[in-house]
Amino acid sequence: MQNKSIVLTGDRPTGPLHLGHYVGSLLNRITLQDQYTQYVMLADIQALTDNYENPQKVRENCLQVVLDYLAIGIDPSKTTIFIQSMIPQIAELTIFYLNLVTVARLQRNPTVKTEIAQKGFGESLPAGFFMYPVSQAADITIVKGTIIPVGEDQLPMIEQTNEIVRSFNRIYKTDVLKECQALVPKTARLTGIDGQAKMGKSLGNAIYLSDSIDDLSKKVMQMYTDPGHLRVEDPGKIEGNMVFTYLDIFDSNHDQVQALKDQYQAGGLGDVKLKKYLIEVLDVKLRPIRERRLALSQDLAYIKGIMLAGTQKVQIVAEQTMREVKQVMHLDY
Amino acid sequence: MQNKSIVLTGDRPTGPLHLGHYVGSLLNRITLQDQYTQYVMLADIQALTDNYENPQKVRENCLQVVLDYLAIGIDPSKTTIFIQSMIPQIAELTIFYLNLVTVARLQRNPTVKTEIAQKGFGESLPAGFFMYPVSQAADITIVKGTIIPVGEDQLPMIEQTNEIVRSFNRIYKTDVLKECQALVPKTARLTGIDGQAKMGKSLGNAIYLSDSIDDLSKKVMQMYTDPGHLRVEDPGKIEGNMVFTYLDIFDSNHDQVQALKDQYQAGGLGDVKLKKYLIEVLDVKLRPIRERRLALSQDLAYIKGIMLAGTQKVQIVAEQTMREVKQVMHLDY
């Protein structure tokens, strides 16, 4: 069917994927690939915007991220995985779009504002980072994406994309470009094992899909619980206790989780015992992923092949979009 | 010889070329094409930065500008003429370079500052215009340009390009990119027929290479002379008198010009007579150009062919540069 919606998501290949990605977006992609045409982009150029001094790392992470994808069940026969830097049309579109967006508008973008503050760029804000909403609009529109799964904090990016689409279509009297809509997941962002912030590589509070059972155990054992819960017999708190946060998400046996909560609050359930239980729950989920990942990692040429085959498919789509765009811009010499 | 210097110049195809272009850069290119490898870029994408609502005009002007080039003696067997928008690697390089330049640095660029003020953008400054020094750095480096003929006011652009080249080479530990040097013409900018500002299309004070003899005559007859010079027998002023400014530049018979100056200052030389003399001088230069241009314009397919053949040559050069760039950036999957 021609009118099937087109989903675009992606990841910055700056490190292996973790449970936060798994819950927040990866699981969703497994559902989406059965319903829509789905593209998943390895945003290597966007990763370079704040990793430009370490390109080798970005490159290696591309393969690691694809390993993660396949291990969790993203099916390359249903989902097209591609590398951003191999689609030059994205850069071309970005340059065209930069004419349609004012500097003042970029300065007002709330997502960019927040991220600039978070990263503490100050005077050293790279122009590439400043204009990345425009480049995202190019990512989305080059494949004519219509459904974009993003976190709530990314909604201004979607709005920026649609503004560009409307400007372009109005100026060039066309409907070549399509507006898109955000698909915001219902699940809250997964907090890291420290209980402090959302799980993130740079914060050292992440459990990776590729973690060994030893690493997994060690991280759960460090998990933030209730600092007031010193002896087994003491009553403990549930709120803010990461072990229960994780059990609520990952243990489908809700009665069992409720029983543990009751016991913990009453006193008599030690942190170590509780954590061992969570390790088991997580390991049931992660062991098959880890094993599939290990098996797949024996043949990196195959993984690279998946990535390049997907990229080739997108090259054809991107050429077609660019042909249409250049035609309405009278750039089809 | 491999180490031959590489010249890049170009024009924004926003209108036909005029005497200001002729004196300021076109004549120079005829000399340069015998000494160096010379590329001349039709900067259609850059033209779109402030003509994005009129792409058809930009496209038509490409052919007009190539007609001007060939008519004045730019030889396509020596000079490679190409279209910016057909070299996607320029967009790719621009995106890479945007990571190496801060927003603060772009805000400090004196050329951009001046042009922003001149064009009165204010709050509506397009991001594409704001970052065009970065895109110029990509234009230059994609063909590894080493000699860049520019006006004095463009020197900060060359400095910006070399900053980017040095950052790139340092970060990626390479010497793939080459620094360039400006070649500033000795001739002053040609003032328009109104005597007010440099000759420019938007100011309506230009004499075009393609002007008919009637248009040429009409424009010279409107030329600013000495408003105090009312009667033939009155003494007239030389300074700021456009007719003499033009004679100084275009009449190689300096003795004759001096004699006219003497007579004009003493009184007894009327503006009409003087202007008729200038029309003759200009027509000697412009008639052969006009005639060649007219002949060439009978076969626009040939002109388009020249443009596309040059573009194809540059596509090969650009692919090679991009291969080297992506290799050092570890983007050669």
Chai-1 contact restraints between the chains, C-beta under 6 A:
chainA,res_idxA,chainB,res_idxB,connection_type,confidence,min_distance_angstrom,max_distance_angstrom,comment,restraint_id
A,T49,B,N99,contact,1.0,0.0,6.0,A-B,restraint_1
A,Y52,B,N99,contact,1.0,0.0,6.0,A-B,restraint_2
A,E53,B,I171,contact,1.0,0.0,6.0,A-B,restraint_3
A,P55,B,M329,contact,1.0,0.0,6.0,A-B,restraint_4
A,P55,B,H330,contact,1.0,0.0,6.0,A-B,restraint_5
A,Q56,B,H330,contact,1.0,0.0,6.0,A-B,restraint_6
A,R59,B,H330,contact,1.0,0.0,6.0,A-B,restraint_7
A,S85,B,L331,contact,1.0,0.0,6.0,A-B,restraint_8
A,P88,B,P88,contact,1.0,0.0,6.0,A-B,restraint_9
A,P88,B,E92,contact,1.0,0.0,6.0,A-B,restraint_10
A,A91,B,A91,contact,1.0,0.0,6.0,A-B,restraint_11
A,A91,B,E92,contact,1.0,0.0,6.0,A-B,restraint_12
A,A91,B,I95,contact,1.0,0.0,6.0,A-B,restraint_13
A,E92,B,P88,contact,1.0,0.0,6.0,A-B,restraint_14
A,E92,B,A91,contact,1.0,0.0,6.0,A-B,restraint_15
A,I95,B,A91,contact,1.0,0.0,6.0,A-B,restraint_16
A,L98,B,A127,contact,1.0,0.0,6.0,A-B,restraint_17
A,L98,B,G128,contact,1.0,0.0,6.0,A-B,restraint_18
A,N99,B,T49,contact,1.0,0.0,6.0,A-B,restraint_19
A,N99,B,Y52,contact,1.0,0.0,6.0,A-B,restraint_20
A,N99,B,P126,contact,1.0,0.0,6.0,A-B,restraint_21
A,N99,B,G128,contact,1.0,0.0,6.0,A-B,restraint_22
A,V101,B,A127,contact,1.0,0.0,6.0,A-B,restraint_23
A,T102,B,S124,contact,1.0,0.0,6.0,A-B,restraint_24
A,T102,B,L125,contact,1.0,0.0,6.0,A-B,restraint_25
A,T102,B,P126,contact,1.0,0.0,6.0,A-B,restraint_26
A,V103,B,L125,contact,1.0,0.0,6.0,A-B,restraint_27
A,V103,B,A127,contact,1.0,0.0,6.0,A-B,restraint_28
A,V103,B,F130,contact,1.0,0.0,6.0,A-B,restraint_29
A,A104,B,E123,contact,1.0,0.0,6.0,A-B,restraint_30
A,L106,B,A127,contact,1.0,0.0,6.0,A-B,restraint_31
A,E123,B,A104,contact,1.0,0.0,6.0,A-B,restraint_32
A,S124,B,T102,contact,1.0,0.0,6.0,A-B,restraint_33
A,L125,B,T102,contact,1.0,0.0,6.0,A-B,restraint_34
A,L125,B,V103,contact,1.0,0.0,6.0,A-B,restraint_35
A,P126,B,N99,contact,1.0,0.0,6.0,A-B,restraint_36
A,P126,B,T102,contact,1.0,0.0,6.0,A-B,restraint_37
A,A127,B,L98,contact,1.0,0.0,6.0,A-B,restraint_38
A,A127,B,V101,contact,1.0,0.0,6.0,A-B,restraint_39
A,A127,B,V103,contact,1.0,0.0,6.0,A-B,restraint_40
A,A127,B,L106,contact,1.0,0.0,6.0,A-B,restraint_41
A,A127,B,M131,contact,1.0,0.0,6.0,A-B,restraint_42
A,G128,B,L98,contact,1.0,0.0,6.0,A-B,restraint_43
A,G128,B,N99,contact,1.0,0.0,6.0,A-B,restraint_44
A,F130,B,V103,contact,1.0,0.0,6.0,A-B,restraint_45
A,M131,B,A127,contact,1.0,0.0,6.0,A-B,restraint_46
A,I171,B,E53,contact,1.0,0.0,6.0,A-B,restraint_47
A,M329,B,P55,contact,1.0,0.0,6.0,A-B,restraint_48
A,H330,B,P55,contact,1.0,0.0,6.0,A-B,restraint_49
A,H330,B,Q56,contact,1.0,0.0,6.0,A-B,restraint_50
A,H330,B,R59,contact,1.0,0.0,6.0,A-B,restraint_51
A,L331,B,S85,contact,1.0,0.0,6.0,A-B,restraint_52
